[in-house]
Amino acid sequence: MIQQKEQAVRRWFAMWLAGRAEGLEELFAPDAVYIESWGPEYHGLEKIRHWFAEWNTRGRVEEWQILQFFHQGEESLVRWLFRDRMEDGRTEAFEGLSLIRWREGKIAFLQEFGCSLRRYDPYAAGPEPRFDGQQTRWF
C-alpha cells in the first residue's frame, strides 16, 4: 500500500510538470480538500480540477522534486522542492511539505506547508537581528 501512495503522489507531481491533469479522479476522493501553503483551499474534485486547469493558463511548474516520504497509517508526509515560472515572468521557488490523509487509496485531504529557500543568519553581524527585508509572496 505504501508504494501505491507514493506512486499517486508522483503522478500528481508529474501532472503539474506536464501541465495536464489526466486521471485526477483516480488520485483524489470526490470530496477531497486541498489547501495551498499560502492560503487558498479547494473543496471537492471539481474545484481541484478547475484550479489546476486555470493555474496552468498563467504559469508552468518547472520543478517539483520529491525529497522524502514519511508514512503512518492513513497519513503521509512528503518533503519536496518546488519551482515555477509565471506568464508575467515571476518565478517562485521554495521547499515544502504536503500532509496527506488517504481514504480508500485516494487523497481525501492535502495541506501544503512552505519554507523559503532564502535562508540566512539574522545574527551573523552581531546580537541585533538583521533581516533581509524581502517580502515572501506566498505567505
Secondary structure as the mmCIF struct_conf table of DSSP 4:
data_model
#
loop_
_struct_conf.conf_type_id
_struct_conf.id
_struct_conf.beg_label_comp_id
_struct_conf.beg_label_asym_id
_struct_conf.beg_label_seq_id
_struct_conf.end_label_comp_id
_struct_conf.end_label_asym_id
_struct_conf.end_label_seq_id
HELX_RH_AL_P HELX_RH_AL_P1 ILE A 2 ALA A 18
TURN_TY1_P TURN_TY1_P1 GLY A 19 GLY A 19
TURN_TY1_P TURN_TY1_P2 GLU A 22 GLY A 23
HELX_RH_AL_P HELX_RH_AL_P2 LEU A 24 LEU A 27
STRN STRN1 PHE A 28 ILE A 35
TURN_TY1_P TURN_TY1_P3 SER A 37 TRP A 38
BEND BEND1 GLY A 39 GLY A 39
STRN STRN2 GLU A 41 HIS A 43
BEND BEND2 GLY A 44 GLY A 44
HELX_RH_AL_P HELX_RH_AL_P3 LEU A 45 TRP A 55
TURN_TY1_P TURN_TY1_P4 ASN A 56 ARG A 58
STRN STRN3 GLY A 59 GLN A 72
TURN_TY1_P TURN_TY1_P5 GLY A 73 GLU A 74
STRN STRN4 GLU A 75 MET A 86
TURN_TY1_P TURN_TY1_P6 GLU A 87 ASP A 88
BEND BEND3 GLY A 89 GLY A 89
STRN STRN5 THR A 91 ARG A 103
TURN_TY1_P TURN_TY1_P7 GLU A 104 GLY A 105
STRN STRN6 LYS A 106 SER A 116
BEND BEND4 LEU A 117 LEU A 117
TURN_TY1_P TURN_TY1_P8 PRO A 122 ALA A 125
BEND BEND5 GLY A 126 GLU A 128
HELX_LH_PP_P HELX_LH_PP_P1 GLN A 134 THR A 136
TURN_TY1_P TURN_TY1_P9 ARG A 137 TRP A 138
#
